[in-house]
Amino acid sequence: VLQDGGAWRARIRGVRANASRLSHAALDDLGVLDAGNPEDLAADMAALGDVLPNLNVLGGCCGTDHRHIGRIADAWLARR
C-alpha cells in the first residue's frame, strides 16, 4: 500500500511498532511479551523512511525495550 504512493503518505510523521511479528491472537495465547528481533524491526522501520517522506518520530510499543530503540536509531541514522 505504501509503495503505491499518494499524497496521504506525507501526513504520517510517526510510527510506534510492536516488537513482535506475531498476530494479536497469537500474542494473547502466548501469555508473555514477545521481544521479536531488534535488528529486523530496526531495518523495517528504517525502510519506512523511503516511502514516508516526513517520518521523523520512531518508537516502540508492546515488547520493545532499549535494545530495539537503539537499533532503530542506528538504522535510521545509517540510511542518511
Beta strands, then each sheet from edge to edge (+ up, - down):
strand 1: 14-17
strand 2: 57-60
sheet 1: 1+ 2+
end
